[in-house]
Amino acid sequence: MAGIKKITKRRRRENKTDYKLRLGMLKSPLRRIVIRKSNRYISIQAVESNEAKDKVIWGITSKALLSHGWDEKHSGSLKSLPAGYLTGILFAKKIDNKQKYIIDIGMARNIKGSRICSVIKGIIDGGVKIDVGKEIFPDEKKIEGEHQKKEIKEMLKKIKSKITGLKSGGKADEK
């Protein structure tokens, strides 16, 4: 028996699925907020699991910021800290904020101040209740783009005011 080697599942070998963590999330009655980052965008989805079948309720990518005033010439930075934060706020405005959610970051490393943490901060600032320690969030100055050029800082402020003016459900406040 000592010579038998356990073969790991393909998705685990490819660093795509942590089966132990996924099983715990599937057993939970709560919906999940799935956050993934690619080479170009950050995507967020609200997912409901029923009998180990995932159903995407609603999803968004940071590419949606282009329709909210993100300058096309800065489309290469749609995976940055500020873009993640703004996408998180936009996502929170579109989903049911009365539901409880758990965060699913998949195989991404949980690093203090990372882009994933900026997305979580945006979701929380958008009105969704998530239990998370505040010490993981990036510095407020980085989220607001203080380290960026002046034109980018102005663009970020303009987009944030436009997004925060949305009611839940995606409609603008009527005055």
C-alpha positions as CSV (number, residue, x, y, z in Angstrom):
1,M,0.0,0.0,0.0
2,A,2.9,2.4,0.5
3,G,3.6,2.5,-3.2
4,I,0.1,3.7,-4.2
5,K,0.2,7.3,-5.3
6,K,-3.0,9.4,-5.0
7,I,-3.8,11.2,-8.2
8,T,-5.2,14.7,-7.8
9,K,-8.1,16.0,-9.8
10,R,-7.3,17.9,-13.0
11,R,-8.9,21.2,-11.9
12,R,-6.9,21.1,-8.7
13,R,-3.7,20.4,-10.5
14,E,-4.5,23.4,-12.8
15,N,-5.1,25.6,-9.7
16,K,-8.7,26.2,-10.7
17,T,-10.8,24.5,-8.0
18,D,-10.3,24.0,-4.2
19,Y,-12.7,21.1,-3.8
20,K,-12.7,21.2,0.1
21,L,-13.6,24.9,0.1
22,R,-16.1,24.5,-2.7
23,L,-17.9,21.7,-0.8
24,G,-18.2,24.0,2.3
25,M,-19.7,26.8,0.2
26,L,-22.1,24.4,-1.5
27,K,-23.4,23.2,1.8
28,S,-24.1,26.8,2.9
29,P,-27.6,28.1,2.3
30,L,-26.2,31.5,1.4
31,R,-25.6,32.9,-2.1
32,R,-22.1,33.5,-3.2
33,I,-20.4,36.5,-4.7
34,V,-17.8,35.1,-7.1
35,I,-14.9,37.4,-7.8
36,R,-12.4,36.6,-10.6
37,K,-9.7,38.6,-12.2
38,S,-8.3,38.0,-15.7
39,N,-5.5,39.7,-17.6
40,R,-7.8,42.5,-18.7
41,Y,-10.9,42.6,-16.5
42,I,-12.4,41.9,-13.1
43,S,-15.6,40.0,-13.1
44,I,-18.2,39.6,-10.3
45,Q,-21.2,37.3,-10.2
46,A,-24.0,36.6,-7.8
47,V,-24.3,32.8,-7.8
48,E,-26.9,30.5,-6.2
49,S,-26.2,26.7,-5.8
50,N,-28.9,24.1,-5.8
51,E,-27.9,20.5,-5.6
52,A,-24.3,21.3,-6.7
53,K,-25.6,23.2,-9.7
54,D,-24.5,26.8,-9.9
55,K,-27.0,29.4,-11.3
56,V,-25.7,32.8,-12.0
57,I,-28.2,35.4,-10.9
58,W,-26.4,38.5,-12.1
59,G,-22.9,39.3,-13.2
60,I,-20.8,42.2,-14.3
61,T,-17.2,42.9,-15.5
62,S,-15.1,46.0,-15.1
63,K,-15.7,46.6,-18.8
64,A,-19.1,48.1,-17.8
65,L,-17.2,51.1,-16.4
66,L,-16.7,52.2,-20.0
67,S,-20.4,53.0,-20.3
68,H,-20.2,55.0,-17.0
69,G,-17.5,57.4,-18.1
70,W,-14.3,55.4,-18.0
71,D,-12.0,56.9,-20.7
72,E,-11.5,54.4,-23.6
73,K,-7.8,55.3,-23.7
74,H,-7.4,54.0,-20.2
75,S,-9.2,50.7,-20.9
76,G,-6.0,48.8,-20.2
77,S,-6.4,49.8,-16.5
78,L,-9.8,48.1,-16.0
79,K,-8.2,45.6,-13.7
80,S,-6.7,48.2,-11.3
81,L,-7.6,48.9,-7.7
82,P,-9.9,51.9,-8.5
83,A,-11.6,49.9,-11.3
84,G,-12.2,47.0,-9.0
85,Y,-13.6,49.2,-6.3
86,L,-16.0,51.0,-8.7
87,T,-17.1,47.7,-10.3
88,G,-17.8,46.4,-6.8
89,I,-20.0,49.5,-6.1
90,L,-21.8,49.1,-9.4
91,F,-22.4,45.4,-8.7
92,A,-23.8,46.1,-5.2
93,K,-26.3,48.6,-6.7
94,K,-27.6,45.9,-9.1
95,I,-28.2,43.0,-6.7
96,D,-30.6,42.3,-3.8
97,N,-28.9,44.0,-0.9
98,K,-31.2,42.4,1.7
99,Q,-29.7,38.9,0.9
100,K,-26.7,37.6,2.8
101,Y,-23.8,36.6,0.7
102,I,-20.4,34.9,1.1
103,I,-17.4,35.7,-0.9
104,D,-15.8,33.2,-3.3
105,I,-12.4,34.3,-4.6
106,G,-11.6,30.8,-5.9
107,M,-7.9,30.0,-6.0
108,A,-6.8,33.7,-5.9
109,R,-4.5,34.5,-3.0
110,N,-6.0,36.5,-0.2
111,I,-3.5,39.3,0.1
112,K,-4.0,42.5,2.1
113,G,-4.7,45.5,-0.1
114,S,-5.1,43.5,-3.3
115,R,-7.4,44.1,-6.2
116,I,-9.8,41.4,-4.9
117,C,-9.9,43.3,-1.6
118,S,-10.7,46.5,-3.4
119,V,-13.7,44.8,-5.1
120,I,-14.9,43.5,-1.7
121,K,-14.7,47.0,-0.3
122,G,-16.7,48.4,-3.2
123,I,-19.4,45.8,-2.7
124,I,-19.6,46.7,1.0
125,D,-19.6,50.4,0.3
126,G,-22.4,49.7,-2.2
127,G,-24.6,48.5,0.6
128,V,-24.1,44.7,0.7
129,K,-23.6,43.1,4.2
130,I,-20.5,40.9,4.2
131,D,-18.6,39.8,7.2
132,V,-15.0,40.7,6.6
133,G,-12.2,42.3,8.6
134,K,-11.5,45.9,7.6
135,E,-7.8,45.5,7.9
136,I,-7.6,43.7,4.5
137,F,-8.7,46.7,2.5
138,P,-6.3,48.7,0.4
139,D,-5.5,52.3,1.5
140,E,-8.2,54.8,0.7
141,K,-5.8,57.0,-1.2
142,K,-5.0,54.1,-3.6
143,I,-8.6,53.4,-4.2
144,E,-9.3,57.0,-5.0
145,G,-6.4,57.1,-7.4
146,E,-4.2,59.6,-5.5
147,H,-1.1,57.8,-7.0
148,Q,-2.5,58.4,-10.5
149,K,-2.4,61.3,-12.9
150,K,-4.7,64.3,-12.3
151,E,-7.0,63.5,-15.2
152,I,-7.5,59.9,-14.0
153,K,-8.3,61.1,-10.5
154,E,-11.0,63.4,-11.9
155,M,-12.4,60.6,-14.0
156,L,-12.6,58.3,-11.0
157,K,-14.4,60.9,-8.9
158,K,-16.9,61.5,-11.7
159,I,-17.6,57.8,-12.2
160,K,-17.9,57.2,-8.4
161,S,-20.4,60.1,-8.0
162,K,-22.4,58.8,-11.0
163,I,-22.4,55.2,-9.7
164,T,-23.3,56.1,-6.1
165,G,-26.2,58.1,-7.5
166,L,-27.8,54.9,-8.7
167,K,-30.5,53.3,-6.6
168,S,-30.6,49.5,-6.1
169,G,-31.8,48.0,-9.3
170,G,-29.7,50.3,-11.4
171,K,-32.0,53.4,-11.8
172,A,-30.7,56.9,-11.1
173,D,-32.0,58.8,-8.1
174,E,-34.9,61.1,-9.2
175,K,-34.7,64.7,-7.9
